[in-house]
Amino acid sequence: MSEQTETTTPEAADPMKRRSFLRAATAGAGMAALAASLKPLLEMEDPPSMERFLQKYYKEMTPEDMKKVLTRIENEVEKEYGKRPHVRDLKPMDGVQFVYCLNLTRCIGCRKCVHACVAENNQSRSPEIQYIRVLKMPHGSLDMEKADHDYTPDQVPEEGYFYMPVQCQQCENPACVKVCPVNATWQESDGITVIDYDWCIGCRYCAAACPYFARRFNFAKPSIPKDRINLDMAYLGNRPRRMGVMEKCHFCIQRTRAGRYPACLEVCPAGARKFGNVLDPESEVAKILATKRVFIQLKEELGTMPRFFYYFDV
Amino acid sequence: MTDSRLESKVSAAIVAVFALLAAGFALELFGGYRPLPENPLVDPSFLETKTWRASYADKVAAEEEVFEYDCYFCHEEKKKLELTFDDKGAWVRPEEHENIKMGHGTHGRNNNCFNCHDQENMVLLQPRDGTTIEMQDSSRLCGSCHGPTQRDWQAGIHGRTSGHWDREKGEFQRLNCVNCHDPHSPQFPGRAPAPPPNYLRKVGKQGSHQDVEEGAEQAEESEEEAESSDEAEPEMDDSEESKPEAADAEKSEPEAEKGKDE
């Protein structure tokens, strides 16, 4: 091609000029179009830093590695939200098995637990991510097909209905853990199934496997108002997530592994929620399991063995 | 010459494809990014951990008005209280106590002042066994009738316990009966619930969510799956023909919605 251009006679110079102009124009337009067609790549928010990209698997990290990672997360959060958080990596305690009990007689369906959870665990407000759903069902049945979770009456509780909050059941035999292709989610010795948000590839297999619809996916970049961020963070808990990773209830790991009650329990105005170490016979949950009519583990026929128990009074 | 013509045709075609793609992205023909509307933030009152009711102790701590607890501001000390009854023998509530809603027990069978209050000493309570109980120890009075509930409460089963589940790591707080229940009308009054969830699908339909049920987010996922299986269509065997058709049917739905929006 270039040879032809060089060997052209003056008579033929005009059309060749036109051609070379067209060629240059075509090439220019082509480059511009190629760049424009790659526009979606430009919209990739939050590209991974080299540190994060080269981070080791959670279980392979030495304490020094973890210290570096926690500092990195603190820096990232401070850059994004303007406040420096306190990020910890809390390990499970010996001789502790967490169990949650929920009294269906007492629950009034006020949804305060849903929003306390969102505030505590730095969940995205828009698009909205909530770990707890409160199902409204008519008395005398437990038909989740007929459950309503969009109810907005003037006042709760409504006559003739009961309310059943559903969140991650922290199964002893978790289906979500089995399907994860990269081991980004696993069960810890205290019974909490955790997710390493830096290891999750966002395939959403676990969401499909979970029979309780407990897992939530960050379809977009999470948005948390700067003035509502909770700065008490844990690596496997409530540190801010990125777009494209899975998250779910982790029994408020940043609170419960430090000995405190979860946020959903502390906000419950009806005292319907109970949490504790089931291995301690003096704990509230051990007493409930021993003395109350604990009638279901949700979908117990699936063999998932939830650590979340629903019970009735009287 | 033919070579270069072919070449320019090919390059023009490639450019045209890229240009169309670019135009498509620019005009967002393939859906593009629809900015999500901001969900309104929840009212902070729903995040408060305080109980349904402020007890006397809570009010003192919050420096609120506790005038109604000062019996002897109006009443005379050591003077036996007398009740007034109307013609039909029903008790008449004095005007000064209009703010007390009497609703203890079904059918109003426990709406008698001196079932709990001491008739002679207004700062004391009296259970049925003839003893007296200080006001701040009222849980014992409640338990004199509600035995099983008191037993549960003592075990930590009834009522909320906040603070630390691990007693070695910190303090915990167990609430009293009257922290949550109004002794004159113990059943919880109704209260407005916090707002329901805003699903992505609900947002996409701009608020028309009457038929959005449990599977809203799952439906989102199945839509994407439908699209991906659509791309794989040419490689599929005839035996799997029914699948892409179903995917097409599902895919046409969001397109119809888009048309509606425009």
Chai-1 contact restraints between the chains, C-beta under 6 A:
chainA,res_idxA,chainB,res_idxB,connection_type,confidence,min_distance_angstrom,max_distance_angstrom,comment,restraint_id
A,T26,B,S11,contact,1.0,0.0,6.0,A-B,restraint_1
A,T26,B,V15,contact,1.0,0.0,6.0,A-B,restraint_2
A,A29,B,V15,contact,1.0,0.0,6.0,A-B,restraint_3
A,G30,B,V15,contact,1.0,0.0,6.0,A-B,restraint_4
A,G30,B,F18,contact,1.0,0.0,6.0,A-B,restraint_5
A,A33,B,F18,contact,1.0,0.0,6.0,A-B,restraint_6
A,A33,B,A19,contact,1.0,0.0,6.0,A-B,restraint_7
A,A33,B,A22,contact,1.0,0.0,6.0,A-B,restraint_8
A,L34,B,F18,contact,1.0,0.0,6.0,A-B,restraint_9
A,A36,B,A22,contact,1.0,0.0,6.0,A-B,restraint_10
A,S37,B,F18,contact,1.0,0.0,6.0,A-B,restraint_11
A,S37,B,L21,contact,1.0,0.0,6.0,A-B,restraint_12
A,S37,B,A22,contact,1.0,0.0,6.0,A-B,restraint_13
A,K39,B,F25,contact,1.0,0.0,6.0,A-B,restraint_14
A,C110,B,R191,contact,1.0,0.0,6.0,A-B,restraint_15
A,C110,B,P193,contact,1.0,0.0,6.0,A-B,restraint_16
A,R111,B,P193,contact,1.0,0.0,6.0,A-B,restraint_17
A,R111,B,A194,contact,1.0,0.0,6.0,A-B,restraint_18
A,K112,B,F46,contact,1.0,0.0,6.0,A-B,restraint_19
A,K112,B,A194,contact,1.0,0.0,6.0,A-B,restraint_20
A,H115,B,V42,contact,1.0,0.0,6.0,A-B,restraint_21
A,H115,B,F46,contact,1.0,0.0,6.0,A-B,restraint_22
A,H115,B,L47,contact,1.0,0.0,6.0,A-B,restraint_23
A,H115,B,A194,contact,1.0,0.0,6.0,A-B,restraint_24
A,A116,B,L47,contact,1.0,0.0,6.0,A-B,restraint_25
A,A119,B,L47,contact,1.0,0.0,6.0,A-B,restraint_26
A,R125,B,N39,contact,1.0,0.0,6.0,A-B,restraint_27
A,S126,B,L36,contact,1.0,0.0,6.0,A-B,restraint_28
A,S126,B,E38,contact,1.0,0.0,6.0,A-B,restraint_29
A,S126,B,N39,contact,1.0,0.0,6.0,A-B,restraint_30
A,P127,B,L36,contact,1.0,0.0,6.0,A-B,restraint_31
A,P127,B,L200,contact,1.0,0.0,6.0,A-B,restraint_32
A,E128,B,N39,contact,1.0,0.0,6.0,A-B,restraint_33
A,E128,B,N198,contact,1.0,0.0,6.0,A-B,restraint_34
A,Q130,B,P197,contact,1.0,0.0,6.0,A-B,restraint_35
A,D150,B,P196,contact,1.0,0.0,6.0,A-B,restraint_36
A,T152,B,P196,contact,1.0,0.0,6.0,A-B,restraint_37
A,Q155,B,G190,contact,1.0,0.0,6.0,A-B,restraint_38
A,V156,B,P193,contact,1.0,0.0,6.0,A-B,restraint_39
A,G259,B,H164,contact,1.0,0.0,6.0,A-B,restraint_40
A,G259,B,D166,contact,1.0,0.0,6.0,A-B,restraint_41
A,G259,B,K169,contact,1.0,0.0,6.0,A-B,restraint_42
A,G259,B,G170,contact,1.0,0.0,6.0,A-B,restraint_43
A,R260,B,H164,contact,1.0,0.0,6.0,A-B,restraint_44
A,Y261,B,S162,contact,1.0,0.0,6.0,A-B,restraint_45
A,Y261,B,W165,contact,1.0,0.0,6.0,A-B,restraint_46
A,E266,B,T49,contact,1.0,0.0,6.0,A-B,restraint_47
A,E266,B,S162,contact,1.0,0.0,6.0,A-B,restraint_48
A,V267,B,T49,contact,1.0,0.0,6.0,A-B,restraint_49
A,P269,B,T51,contact,1.0,0.0,6.0,A-B,restraint_50
A,P269,B,W52,contact,1.0,0.0,6.0,A-B,restraint_51
A,G271,B,G159,contact,1.0,0.0,6.0,A-B,restraint_52
A,G271,B,R160,contact,1.0,0.0,6.0,A-B,restraint_53
A,F275,B,W165,contact,1.0,0.0,6.0,A-B,restraint_54
A,G276,B,W165,contact,1.0,0.0,6.0,A-B,restraint_55
A,E284,B,G156,contact,1.0,0.0,6.0,A-B,restraint_56
A,K287,B,A155,contact,1.0,0.0,6.0,A-B,restraint_57
A,K287,B,I157,contact,1.0,0.0,6.0,A-B,restraint_58
A,I288,B,I157,contact,1.0,0.0,6.0,A-B,restraint_59
